[in-house]
């Protein structure tokens, strides 16, 4: 099996090097790793750090450079478009998530019927970020379940993983943090069951570089509602049965 790890980053010089070390160090028996580090127009030393790793580990690490900062969604999509692994996973560059949790995520794929696996912070460590973001995430998850009939515990999680073929035809378009609700909505609308496994979480503060804002939560709520009502062509969605996730 080959695992493609897509790491979008923007001005993450303080954490990117350590994160790449941890990703490279994860032991996954029988799994080859492909790391796609996507520079979203960084203006600090992040790009140089990624380039150094790509030179030292050209067998594993590739850098995708975007000329301007366009947002997390655009960077993730750029990485997914070049991913060649059977399974893809999204990894933030800020050390909030532990790459050792790839192990339980990949174990879920031992079941051939499993197509999508999310890592749930709620089922895992229980560590919380700022109260408004914790409860904002719970609200977005509740809203997802209400609209799509799913049973998720942590929709906004970074650790979203998929079998590569699942992404074909999803037509992902979000440029910012609304990428997360977009892909969740489109997966549920297509009838995919989203399996969740417990993961650890180590939230960072704004002083440490946390980037998501209150407005991103509002965009997530709107994105989920919009995609429940209309198709990508602007036409109403056909009625379908609710999908458990």
MISE-557164 format. One line per field, with one value per residue (C-alpha): residue number from 1; residue in three letters; x, y, z. Coordinates in steps of 0.05 Angstrom, whole numbers. Example, Ala and Ser with C-alpha at 12.3 -4.5 7.8 and 13.67 -1.06 7.14 Angstrom:
BEGIN
i <- [1_2]
aa <- [ala_ser]
x <- [246_273]
y <- [-90_-21]
z <- [156_143]
// end
This chain:
BEGIN
i <- [1_2_3_4_5_6_7_8_9_10_11_12_13_14_15_16_17_18_19_20_21_22_23_24_25_26_27_28_29_30_31_32_33_34_35_36_37_38_39_40_41_42_43_44_45_46_47_48_49_50_51_52_53_54_55_56_57_58_59_60_61_62_63_64_65_66_67_68_69_70_71_72_73_74_75_76_77_78_79_80_81_82_83_84_85_86_87_88_89_90_91_92_93_94_95_96_97_98_99_100_101_102_103_104_105_106_107_108_109_110_111_112_113_114_115_116_117_118_119_120_121_122_123_124_125_126_127_128_129_130_131_132_133_134_135_136_137_138_139_140_141_142_143_144_145_146_147_148_149_150_151_152_153_154_155_156_157_158_159_160_161_162_163_164_165_166_167_168_169_170_171_172_173_174_175_176_177_178_179_180_181_182_183_184_185_186_187_188_189_190_191_192_193_194_195_196_197_198_199_200_201_202_203_204_205_206_207_208_209_210_211_212_213_214_215_216_217_218_219_220_221_222_223_224_225_226_227_228_229_230_231_232_233_234_235_236_237_238_239_240_241_242_243_244_245]
aa <- [unk_unk_unk_unk_unk_unk_unk_unk_unk_unk_unk_unk_unk_unk_unk_unk_unk_unk_unk_unk_unk_unk_unk_unk_unk_unk_unk_unk_unk_unk_unk_unk_unk_unk_unk_unk_unk_unk_unk_unk_unk_unk_unk_unk_unk_unk_unk_unk_unk_unk_unk_unk_unk_unk_unk_unk_unk_unk_unk_unk_unk_unk_unk_unk_unk_unk_unk_unk_unk_unk_unk_unk_unk_unk_unk_unk_unk_unk_unk_unk_unk_unk_unk_unk_unk_unk_unk_unk_unk_unk_unk_unk_unk_unk_unk_unk_unk_unk_unk_unk_unk_unk_unk_unk_unk_unk_unk_unk_unk_unk_unk_unk_unk_unk_unk_unk_unk_unk_unk_unk_unk_unk_unk_unk_unk_unk_unk_unk_unk_unk_unk_unk_unk_unk_unk_unk_unk_unk_unk_unk_unk_unk_unk_unk_unk_unk_unk_unk_unk_unk_unk_unk_unk_unk_unk_unk_unk_unk_unk_unk_unk_unk_unk_unk_unk_unk_unk_unk_unk_unk_unk_unk_unk_unk_unk_unk_unk_unk_unk_unk_unk_unk_unk_unk_unk_unk_unk_unk_unk_unk_unk_unk_unk_unk_unk_unk_unk_unk_unk_unk_unk_unk_unk_unk_unk_unk_unk_unk_unk_unk_unk_unk_unk_unk_unk_unk_unk_unk_unk_unk_unk_unk_unk_unk_unk_unk_unk_unk_unk_unk_unk_unk_unk_unk_unk_unk_unk_unk_unk_unk_unk_unk_unk_unk_unk]
x <- [0_22_-1_-2_5_-16_13_-11_29_31_84_96_171_166_134_142_211_191_126_162_211_152_117_180_191_123_131_76_88_78_62_103_97_92_94_67_86_45_72_13_55_94_134_176_227_176_190_265_252_208_259_314_273_257_332_350_291_274_249_192_183_158_145_89_97_39_59_8_-30_-98_-121_-118_-170_-133_-68_-100_-132_-66_-34_-91_-87_-15_-23_-8_-22_-80_-99_-93_-93_-91_-40_-35_35_23_36_-35_-43_2_25_29_-47_-38_-33_-105_-131_-98_-120_-192_-177_-164_-239_-244_-313_-284_-273_-267_-236_-235_-195_-240_-212_-277_-269_-194_-154_-210_-161_-198_-179_-210_-281_-312_-275_-291_-365_-362_-335_-389_-441_-414_-415_-487_-508_-474_-511_-577_-571_-542_-568_-497_-471_-404_-371_-318_-331_-279_-221_-158_-148_-192_-169_-197_-184_-157_-214_-265_-240_-253_-311_-321_-304_-274_-272_-263_-202_-204_-222_-291_-256_-270_-346_-346_-312_-354_-418_-400_-379_-443_-485_-453_-472_-403_-400_-349_-314_-284_-226_-200_-139_-98_-101_-53_-86_-42_-59_-64_3_32_2_-69_-102_-175_-225_-298_-318_-292_-345_-399_-373_-374_-447_-465_-425_-459_-528_-514_-487_-547_-594_-560_-513_-447_-485_-533_-591_-629_-602_-645_-679_-640_-641_-603_-535_-506_-434]
y <- [0_71_129_200_252_322_377_447_502_578_613_552_558_547_478_451_420_383_360_332_295_264_244_212_175_142_67_37_-36_-53_19_66_140_197_266_325_390_446_516_564_626_628_691_664_608_552_540_533_482_440_445_420_358_346_347_301_253_260_188_209_285_329_404_436_512_559_630_666_651_624_586_517_488_508_480_413_405_419_364_314_325_300_245_175_133_85_124_199_236_310_334_404_432_461_401_399_328_268_230_166_166_145_75_67_106_57_-2_17_5_-68_-74_-70_-38_22_80_141_148_211_219_243_288_280_204_212_255_303_362_426_489_556_545_583_539_474_490_519_452_415_460_448_373_375_416_364_307_345_360_295_243_224_208_242_267_312_340_396_348_357_281_265_205_170_116_153_132_164_233_222_264_302_368_402_478_510_554_566_528_513_456_411_418_416_349_320_343_315_248_241_262_207_157_143_118_158_115_153_130_164_210_255_331_384_452_513_585_646_669_604_616_589_615_594_649_656_674_606_572_613_595_521_525_560_511_451_481_503_436_400_441_448_409_438_459_500_452_423_357_296_268_211_168_192_161_138_157]
z <- [0_-13_31_4_59_36_80_63_96_99_142_187_195_270_264_193_203_265_233_172_218_255_191_163_229_232_223_180_165_92_73_29_45_-5_27_-14_21_-11_-1_-4_-20_46_61_119_117_108_34_47_102_57_1_47_65_-8_-25_32_22_-51_-50_-4_-1_-58_-54_-92_-95_-105_-125_-82_-17_-37_25_56_9_-54_-26_-6_-74_-108_-67_-78_-153_-153_-101_-127_-65_-56_7_18_84_101_152_181_191_261_307_333_306_319_257_298_292_219_248_274_213_165_206_192_117_130_119_42_48_85_36_82_151_195_259_315_370_408_411_426_474_492_493_476_439_457_482_424_374_410_413_343_319_356_324_254_268_294_233_187_220_218_143_119_169_190_259_260_324_293_223_226_240_200_194_135_94_32_-17_-78_-124_-77_-97_-171_-194_-128_-163_-102_-109_-40_-31_45_108_79_42_102_101_25_20_78_45_-22_7_47_-12_-53_1_30_102_141_194_254_297_361_353_398_394_420_406_396_414_369_396_369_300_301_237_236_254_276_205_180_223_191_122_142_163_98_56_87_76_5_-17_15_-28_-95_-140_-166_-228_-187_-195_-135_-108_-121_-59_-28_34_95_103_169_181]
// end
